[in-house]
Amino acid sequence: MMRRNRLDSLTTWNSPALSSDAISAPRRFARRLMLLSAVAMTLNGCQSLIDQSYQPSVSPSSNPQIVDEVQKNDPRAAMGAREHPRIVASYGGEYKDAKTERLVARIAGALTAVSENPSQSYRITILNSPAINAFALPGGYLYVTRGLLALANDASEVAAVLSHEMGHVTANHGIERQKREEAEVIASRVVAEVLSSDIAGKQALARGKLRLAAFSRQQELQADVIGVRMLGEAGYDPYAAARFLDSMAAYSRFMSVDPEADQSLDFLSSHPNSAQRIELARTHARAFGQEGSVGDKGRDYYLDGIDGLLYGDSPEEGYVRGQTFLHGGLGIRFDVPPDFHIDNKVEAVMATGPNDIAVRFDGVADNQNQSLTNYISSGWVTGLDPSTIQPITINGMEAATARASADRWDFDVTVIRNNSQIFRFLTAVPKGSDALEPTANVLRASFRRMTPAEAASLKPLRIRVVTVRPGENISTLAARMMGTDRKLDLFKLINALPTGAAVSTGDRVKIIAE
C-alpha cells in the first residue's frame, strides 16, 4: 500500500502532497489529509524502519506459473521486465501459496488458448497485497492481488479480470499509451516554451490532458470487449465481467464509508466504473446466450483454491485488532483511544480520531545508542520546543517526551527505546486543543512489550470457506467475522449478497477468521 516494508526499507519521511482526488474529496477527508501532512512535515528528514525481518522478493521468478519464460525475443517484454521489480516491491512482494497459484494458473491457461494472440506467453504474478487490483505490462506480465482474489466469488469473475488485462496486452495498449504520453510531454514543452503561461498555453495543456483521458477510456472499453469474448470462448460465464463490476461498485460504496481508507492502489483508481460500462459488458455477453444459461462459473473449485487465503495485512506488517496495534515480530503493542481508526499504512501506522486528532507511529534503528533526550533534539522534529524535553520511563523502558508546534497544530513527541530500536509516537491536535495530553497518555500507558505467549498466539486473518448449517443465516454467519466492526456489511460484500438475500443450508460462503 509499496506495502509495508517499513522497518527495513529506511524510507525517508516526506510530506505527502494533496492529490486532485483529495481536493475533490469531502471536507472532512481533506482536513484529515492536511492534518496527516502536518504530522509528516513536523518530522524532518528522519529515516524510518518497521520490520527488520520482512524481505519481499522483487526479482522476476525463475518459475513462472503459466509459461516457462517470457518471450525472449519480444521487444515488448523488455518494457515489462524493466517495471516488474518495481511493481512487485510496491505491492509487498509475491504471494506464495501453491494452491492459489495453481488456481490462477488454471484460469489463465484456459484464457490463453482463446486469446487474440495465442502465441503470446503470459506470466501471472499474485501480489501480496490486500488492495483490490489487477493490471498488465507489455510483454505478457499480468498481475492480480490476493485482495482481488478474496473479493471474487468464482473462477469466472477472476477470468473476467484476467481476460480484460490480456486484452490490454494483445491490443498493445501499453505501447500505445507510452507513445501517446511521450508525444504529450513533447507538446507540453513546446506549449510552455512558445506560449509561456498565457491563457492559450493553459488551454492547450488542458486539451492534451483530456485527449489522454479519452484515450484511456477507449482502451478500457476495447479491453472489455476483448475480455468478454475470451470469457465466452473459454467456456466461462460471459456475464461474470458485469457481475464483478457490480461487486467492485459495492466495494467502492463500502470503502467510501471510511474516507481515511487509502484506495490509491485499488482497481477503481485505474479502471473507471460506471453503470453504462456494466450494461455494455452484459450486452457483449448476450452474444453467447441468456444470463444463467451459458458458461461455467467454476465456483466450487474456486472456493477450494482460496480457502485459507491471507486476508488484510501480512504478519510481517503487524496486526490491527480493534483499537490495538500488535506486532509479534517486534514484540510490541499499543492502544489508541475509543473512536479512533487505525490504518496500517505503508510509511507508518496512522490513527485518526474525532475533532481532527491524528497519531503517527513509526520506528528507527538505534545505531548510536545516544540518550533519548539528545535524540529528540537532533533535528528531525520541526517546531520543537527544547524546554519541554524530559526523560521518562514507560512500562520499564527508557523514553522521552517533548512538545512541538507547526502551522495550526500542536504536537506531542514521545520516543521509546526497546533493545536496538527507537519507537516514536507523534500526536497532533488543532492548536490550543486540550485533547493532546489525554491522547498521548493513552498511547504511552498502553505501549508495552508483548509476552512470548502473546506473540505466539497472534494469527493472521484468512478467508475461510464454510458450509451453511441448519439454523444458520446471514446474521449468525456474519457474527463469526473477525477483524472488522462492520461484520454484516463486509460479509455481504465478500459474498456478493444483495439487500434481502438469504442463504440456504448447504451453501458455501466466505468468512474472515483466523
HELIX and SHEET records of a PDB file:
HELIX    1   1 ARG A    6  SER A    9  1                                   4    
HELIX    2   2 SER A   20  SER A   24  1                                   5    
HELIX    3   3 ARG A   27  THR A   42  1                                  16    
HELIX    4   4 PRO A   75  SER A   90  1                                  16    
HELIX    5   5 ALA A   98  THR A  112  1                                  15    
HELIX    6   6 ARG A  146  LEU A  151  1                                   6    
HELIX    7   7 ALA A  155  THR A  170  1                                  16    
HELIX    8   8 HIS A  173  LEU A  195  1                                  23    
HELIX    9   9 ILE A  199  GLU A  233  1                                  35    
HELIX   10  10 ALA A  240  SER A  256  1                                  17    
HELIX   11  11 PHE A  267  SER A  269  5                                   3    
HELIX   12  12 ALA A  275  ALA A  285  1                                  11    
HELIX   13  13 ARG A  286  PHE A  288  5                                   3    
HELIX   14  14 ARG A  299  ILE A  306  1                                   8    
HELIX   15  15 PRO A  315  GLU A  317  5                                   3    
HELIX   16  16 LEU A  372  ILE A  376  1                                   5    
HELIX   17  17 LEU A  436  SER A  446  1                                  11    
HELIX   18  18 PRO A  452  SER A  457  1                                   6    
HELIX   19  19 ILE A  474  ALA A  478  1                                   5    
HELIX   20  20 LYS A  487  ILE A  494  1                                   8    
SHEET    1   A 2 THR A  11  THR A  12  0                                        
SHEET    2   A 2 GLN A  47  SER A  48 -1                                        
SHEET    1   B 3 ARG A 123  LEU A 127  0                                        
SHEET    2   B 3 TYR A 141  THR A 145  1                                        
SHEET    3   B 3 ALA A 134  LEU A 137 -1                                        
SHEET    1   C 3 LEU A 310  TYR A 311  0                                        
SHEET    2   C 3 LEU A 461  THR A 467 -1                                        
SHEET    3   C 3 ARG A 508  ALA A 513 -1                                        
SHEET    1   D 4 TYR A 319  ARG A 321  0                                        
SHEET    2   D 4 THR A 324  HIS A 327 -1                                        
SHEET    3   D 4 ILE A 332  ASP A 335 -1                                        
SHEET    4   D 4 ARG A 448  ARG A 449 -1                                        
SHEET    1   E 7 HIS A 341  ASN A 344  0                                        
SHEET    2   E 7 VAL A 349  GLY A 353 -1                                        
SHEET    3   E 7 ILE A 357  ALA A 365 -1                                        
SHEET    4   E 7 GLN A 421  PRO A 430 -1                                        
SHEET    5   E 7 TRP A 409  ASN A 418 -1                                        
SHEET    6   E 7 MET A 397  ALA A 406 -1                                        
SHEET    7   E 7 LEU A 384  ILE A 394 -1                                        
END                                                                             
